[in-house]
């Protein structure tokens, strides 16, 4: 006699659902039968509807108390050009992500997955990489039971489909790296946003301690 499938019991929180990786994470969580509820924090609606999707329009500088969750995924990010200044960039890539992590921890989250970047390092001479490294360091200090940090190389995906501006330099670099792919070490090859999302979705629910995942492992 077949046994009924267990009831879904995981509750997840996602910040950054309108980005390349964030949208792929959202799709994966909504398709996962073990996930009962997906809470999305955003400034604008992601344009997706689903019975287990709960949208919270928020100001990331003044977050409200969050609903109880088991795990959190951070995919908030911008560029200095789009943000307009280094300070505005840091407010999104560091401050907003850290604020969500703290609020989620207070709401009961035990595990966290972060979309960081290759080269993240608190000692980097590059402002972008230094901010990414500082975020990783500050998240590690919060004391989550499990922390998974994805450090993708150049992201590949359809930004236009998400209403994001295409990045001319990025598109050129992606074309070049596709041509030279066999000669490029795995961790430096461009990686599909969907591969980054899958890497986090596989690892976060079972995470213990801190794990850093590079592009080569995401594509394996």
C-alpha positions as CSV (number, residue, x, y, z in Angstrom):
1,X,0.0,0.0,0.0
2,X,1.4,3.4,-1.0
3,X,2.1,5.8,1.8
4,X,0.9,9.4,1.4
5,X,3.7,11.8,0.7
6,X,4.8,13.8,3.8
7,X,3.4,17.2,4.1
8,X,5.7,20.1,3.0
9,X,7.3,21.6,6.1
10,X,10.0,24.0,5.0
11,X,9.5,27.7,5.0
12,X,12.0,29.9,3.0
13,X,12.8,33.6,2.7
14,X,14.2,35.2,-0.4
15,X,15.6,38.7,-1.0
16,X,16.5,39.6,-4.5
17,X,13.8,37.6,-6.4
18,X,13.9,40.0,-9.4
19,X,17.5,39.4,-10.3
20,X,19.1,36.7,-12.5
21,X,20.0,34.3,-9.7
22,X,17.2,35.3,-7.4
23,X,14.5,34.6,-10.0
24,X,16.0,31.1,-10.5
25,X,16.0,30.5,-6.8
26,X,12.4,31.6,-6.5
27,X,11.4,29.2,-9.3
28,X,13.2,26.3,-7.6
29,X,11.7,27.0,-4.2
30,X,8.2,27.2,-5.7
31,X,8.7,23.9,-7.5
32,X,10.0,22.1,-4.4
33,X,7.3,19.9,-2.9
34,X,9.1,20.0,0.5
35,X,8.7,23.8,0.7
36,X,5.4,24.9,2.2
37,X,5.9,28.7,2.0
38,X,8.2,31.1,0.2
39,X,8.4,34.6,1.6
40,X,9.8,37.2,-0.8
41,X,11.1,40.5,0.4
42,X,11.2,43.2,-2.3
43,X,10.7,46.8,-3.2
44,X,8.6,45.8,-6.2
45,X,6.6,42.7,-7.1
46,X,8.5,40.0,-8.9
47,X,5.7,39.4,-11.4
48,X,5.1,35.8,-10.3
49,X,2.0,34.4,-8.6
50,X,1.8,31.0,-6.8
51,X,-0.3,29.6,-3.9
52,X,2.7,29.4,-1.6
53,X,4.3,32.7,-2.5
54,X,4.0,35.4,0.1
55,X,5.2,38.8,-1.1
56,X,6.3,41.5,1.4
57,X,7.0,44.9,0.0
58,X,9.6,46.4,2.3
59,X,12.1,49.2,2.9
60,X,15.4,47.3,3.4
61,X,16.7,50.1,5.6
62,X,13.8,49.6,8.0
63,X,12.6,46.0,7.9
64,X,9.6,44.9,9.9
65,X,9.5,41.7,12.0
66,X,9.6,38.7,9.7
67,X,7.4,35.6,9.7
68,X,9.0,32.3,11.0
69,X,11.3,30.8,8.4
70,X,13.8,27.9,8.3
71,X,16.2,29.1,5.7
72,X,17.1,32.4,3.9
73,X,18.5,33.1,0.5
74,X,20.2,36.4,-0.2
75,X,20.5,37.5,-3.9
76,X,20.3,41.3,-3.5
77,X,22.8,43.0,-5.7
78,X,23.5,45.9,-8.1
79,X,26.4,47.6,-9.8
80,X,28.1,50.9,-8.9
81,X,27.0,52.3,-12.2
82,X,23.3,51.5,-11.6
83,X,23.4,52.5,-7.9
84,X,25.1,55.8,-8.8
85,X,27.8,55.8,-6.1
86,X,30.0,53.5,-4.0
87,X,27.9,54.4,-0.9
88,X,24.6,53.5,-2.7
89,X,26.2,50.3,-4.0
90,X,27.2,49.3,-0.4
91,X,23.8,50.1,0.9
92,X,22.3,47.4,-1.3
93,X,25.1,44.7,-1.6
94,X,26.2,44.9,2.0
95,X,23.7,46.7,4.3
96,X,20.4,45.4,2.8
97,X,21.7,41.8,2.7
98,X,23.0,41.9,6.2
99,X,19.8,43.5,7.5
100,X,17.7,40.6,6.0
101,X,20.1,38.0,7.5
102,X,19.7,39.5,10.9
103,X,16.0,39.8,10.7
104,X,15.7,36.2,9.4
105,X,17.9,34.9,12.2
106,X,15.5,36.6,14.7
107,X,12.6,34.9,12.9
108,X,14.1,31.5,13.5
109,X,16.2,30.8,10.3
110,X,19.0,28.3,10.8
111,X,20.6,28.2,7.4
112,X,21.5,30.9,4.9
113,X,22.6,30.9,1.2
114,X,24.4,33.9,-0.3
115,X,25.0,34.9,-3.9
116,X,28.4,36.6,-3.6
117,X,31.1,37.0,-6.3
118,X,34.4,35.5,-7.4
119,X,37.2,37.5,-5.8
120,X,35.3,38.5,-2.7
121,X,37.9,39.5,-0.2
122,X,38.0,42.0,2.7
123,X,41.6,42.9,1.8
124,X,40.9,43.5,-1.9
125,X,42.0,46.7,-3.5
126,X,38.8,46.6,-5.6
127,X,35.9,48.3,-3.8
128,X,33.4,45.8,-5.3
129,X,35.3,42.7,-4.2
130,X,36.0,44.3,-0.8
131,X,32.3,44.9,-0.1
132,X,31.5,41.4,-1.1
133,X,34.1,40.1,1.2
134,X,32.9,42.3,4.1
135,X,29.4,40.9,3.7
136,X,30.6,37.3,3.8
137,X,32.6,38.1,6.9
138,X,29.7,39.8,8.7
139,X,27.3,37.0,7.8
140,X,29.7,34.4,9.2
141,X,29.8,36.3,12.4
142,X,26.0,36.0,12.9
143,X,26.2,32.4,13.9
144,X,23.9,30.6,11.5
145,X,24.1,26.8,11.8
146,X,24.7,26.6,8.1
147,X,26.1,29.2,5.7
148,X,26.6,28.5,2.0
149,X,28.4,31.2,0.0
150,X,28.2,30.9,-3.8
151,X,31.0,32.8,-5.5
152,X,30.1,32.7,-9.2
153,X,32.3,34.1,-12.0
154,X,30.6,36.1,-14.7
155,X,26.9,35.4,-14.8
156,X,25.1,34.3,-17.9
157,X,21.4,34.7,-18.4
158,X,18.7,36.7,-20.0
159,X,18.6,40.0,-18.2
160,X,16.2,41.5,-20.8
161,X,13.5,39.0,-19.9
162,X,13.6,40.3,-16.4
163,X,13.4,43.9,-17.5
164,X,17.0,44.6,-16.6
165,X,19.3,46.6,-18.8
166,X,21.7,44.6,-20.9
167,X,25.3,45.1,-20.0
168,X,27.3,45.7,-23.2
169,X,30.7,44.9,-21.8
170,X,29.3,41.8,-20.1
171,X,27.7,40.5,-23.3
172,X,31.0,40.9,-25.2
173,X,32.9,39.2,-22.4
174,X,30.5,36.3,-22.4
175,X,30.9,35.8,-26.2
176,X,34.7,35.8,-25.8
177,X,34.6,33.3,-22.9
178,X,32.3,31.0,-24.8
179,X,34.7,30.8,-27.7
180,X,37.6,30.2,-25.4
181,X,35.8,28.0,-22.9
182,X,37.9,24.8,-23.3
183,X,41.0,26.9,-22.4
184,X,39.6,28.6,-19.3
185,X,39.8,27.0,-15.9
186,X,36.4,25.9,-14.6
187,X,36.2,28.4,-11.8
188,X,36.8,31.3,-14.3
189,X,34.3,30.3,-16.9
190,X,31.0,32.1,-17.2
191,X,28.2,30.3,-15.3
192,X,24.5,30.2,-15.9
193,X,22.4,31.9,-13.2
194,X,20.3,28.7,-13.0
195,X,23.4,26.7,-12.1
196,X,24.2,29.1,-9.2
197,X,20.6,28.8,-8.0
198,X,20.7,25.0,-8.1
199,X,23.9,24.9,-6.2
200,X,22.4,26.9,-3.4
201,X,19.1,25.1,-3.4
202,X,20.9,21.7,-3.1
203,X,23.2,22.7,-0.3
204,X,21.4,25.2,2.0
205,X,18.7,22.9,3.4
206,X,21.4,20.4,4.7
207,X,24.2,22.9,5.4
208,X,26.3,22.6,8.5
209,X,29.0,25.1,9.2
210,X,30.3,27.3,6.3
211,X,30.8,26.2,2.7
212,X,32.1,28.3,-0.1
213,X,31.1,27.1,-3.6
214,X,33.0,28.2,-6.7
215,X,31.9,28.3,-10.3
216,X,33.5,25.0,-11.2
217,X,31.5,23.1,-8.6
218,X,28.3,24.9,-9.6
219,X,28.7,23.6,-13.1
220,X,29.7,20.0,-12.2
